[in-house]
Amino acid sequence: MEDRRIERRRLMYRAAAIQQENGFSKSAALLMAHGIERLIEGMHRGEVAFSYTKEDGSVRRARGTLADYEYCFKRPYVPRPENTFVVYFDLDKQAWRTFRAANFLKIEADE
């Protein structure tokens, strides 16, 4: 029960940060925050295909993971809800990348 409260609180904090930074409505920011949480949880478990809008306006399809984060940075990945960006290891580029949470589009279906 306590874990669900913490998860809900983190989700609400992330939504508030997205709303404040980007001027989204509360419901749109909450949907965005929920999608980001699902993405991060999936990347902790393994590989996830997803897409987001790059700063130049083009759409980027990526395959990312967070499985090796702790090995690379010597600490666990604990996303702070007030951060409005997402960190991931790009499996195609073989490098760490970030993108703005507000630019997240969707988790791609398995092919």
Residue pairs with C-beta under 8 A, 6 or more apart in sequence:
7 37
9 81
10 37
10 81
11 30
11 33
11 34
11 37
11 81
12 30
12 33
12 81
13 81
13 82
14 33
14 36
14 37
14 81
14 82
14 101
15 26
15 29
15 30
15 32
15 33
16 29
17 81
17 82
17 83
17 84
17 101
18 24
18 29
18 32
18 33
18 84
18 101
18 102
19 25
19 26
19 28
19 29
21 84
21 102
22 29
22 84
22 102
24 32
24 102
32 101
32 102
32 104
33 81
33 101
35 104
35 106
35 107
36 86
36 101
36 104
38 107
39 48
39 50
39 86
39 104
39 107
40 66
40 79
40 86
42 48
42 107
43 64
43 65
43 66
43 67
43 88
44 66
44 67
44 77
45 67
46 65
46 67
47 63
47 64
47 65
47 91
48 63
48 64
48 65
48 107
49 61
49 62
49 63
49 107
49 108
49 110
49 111
50 61
50 62
50 64
50 104
50 105
50 106
50 107
50 108
51 59
51 60
51 61
51 62
51 105
51 106
51 108
52 59
52 60
52 62
52 99
52 100
52 103
52 104
52 105
53 59
53 60
53 103
53 105
54 60
54 99
54 103
55 100
55 103
59 105
60 99
61 108
62 88
62 90
62 91
62 92
62 97
63 90
63 91
63 92
64 88
64 89
64 90
64 91
64 97
65 88
65 89
65 91
66 77
66 87
66 88
66 89
67 89
68 89
69 76
69 77
69 87
69 89
70 76
70 77
72 89
72 96
77 87
79 86
79 87
83 101
84 100
84 101
84 102
85 98
85 99
85 100
85 101
86 98
86 99
86 100
86 101
86 104
87 96
87 97
87 98
88 96
88 97
88 98
88 99
89 95
89 96
89 97
90 96
90 97
